[in-house]
Amino acid sequence: MAAAERTDAAIDGYLLRLRTERGCSPRTLDGYGRELATLAGHADGRAWPAIDEGDVRRWIAQAAREGLSPTSIARRLSAWRGFFDWLAGRGELHANPARGVRAPRRPKRLPKALPPDLALRFVDGGDDVPADPSYPDALAFERLRDQAIVELLYSSGLRLSELTGLDARYVEAGAYRSAGWLARDEAEVQVLGKGGKRRTVPVGGPALAALDAWLAARARWLALHPDADRHALFLARRGGRLSNRSVQRRVRRLAVERGVPADVHPHVLRHSFASHLLQSSGDLRAVQELLGHASIATTQVYTSLDFQRLAAVYDAAHPRARRRSES
């Protein structure tokens, strides 16, 4: 058997393991397949034991020179390491040649957050929110729902998946158990976050008012659509649970309609919630708990955002800063 044929068989075997033993999705398998095909192309028919760390370093350096992003290089190295680990576990390699190779450092990107005045302009709504929540018009249905969504995102800092996973109340029926739900009387939501970690998040007064208006419209809508999802807090017009993609589109459209000069998506509202709360309270630990971060190091990025705000105030107001900018 030729070396190239052995290469193809090894990759096929590894991808089969990922699919059958680890349950990787087709999309993940496609990504691994592309990265391993690139590795096979670099190997150019050489047997896997002949690949050493110098080869891997050279190929990664080449990818960087060709403009591949640090994130993509890290993903490529991860696929290669997993493949070589698998070969080593089968006794086909003595050591993993990619284990000691590091990807280029990724630039630290601060999360985007709206300034408080823009955030309030966005969530305050205005003339586009109907005054009568019982009106069964489809447009009123969507406007009341969308207003409740943006208020809740900014009020409680929920992740998008946490928001769309909410039920209108806790449900336990047969095999069904609510993963997340609105506890209206307690003015809070129970959410299931990353890693199956559950947390309780308070809901502010304006968000509760928007949710009350939406719940009234939702009840009216359910009475007219008996086949709709009875559990989901946020419903699509056809009666099913509102999808992540639909929320993203609606939030972006609302931002344009309300004159917010920024690309607003649900995570921007989460970042705005965290940044504004930290600016007001200075309590990093509380913000960590509300966001559901496993590590406080993840939450500390918002201290950088707060410093940026302070620096902007300094540059705009301090006499020495003005002289420096004028010079």
Salt bridges, closest charged atoms under 4 A:
GLU21 OE1 - ARG17 NE 3.55
GLU35 OE1 - ARG76 NE 2.71
GLU53 OE2 - ARG57 NH2 2.81
ASP55 OD2 - ARG46 NH2 2.87
ASP55 OD1 - ARG58 NH2 2.69
ASP85 OD2 - ARG99 NH2 2.20
GLU92 OE2 - ARG90 NE 2.92
ASP128 OD2 - ARG143 NH1 3.70
ASP128 OD2 - ARG258 NE 3.05
GLU142 OE2 - ARG237 NH2 2.96
GLU142 OE1 - ARG250 NH2 3.50
ASP146 OD1 - ARG145 NE 3.00
ASP146 OD2 - ARG250 NH2 2.61
GLU162 OE2 - ARG159 NH1 2.66
GLU162 OE2 - ARG199 NH1 2.79
ASP167 OD1 - ARG241 NH2 2.69
GLU172 OE2 - ARG177 NE 3.37
ASP212 OD1 - ARG184 NE 2.68
GLU257 OE1 - ARG143 NH1 2.69
ASP263 OD1 - ARG252 NE 2.99
ASP306 OD1 - ARG309 NE 3.38
ASP315 OD1 - ARG324 NH2 3.21
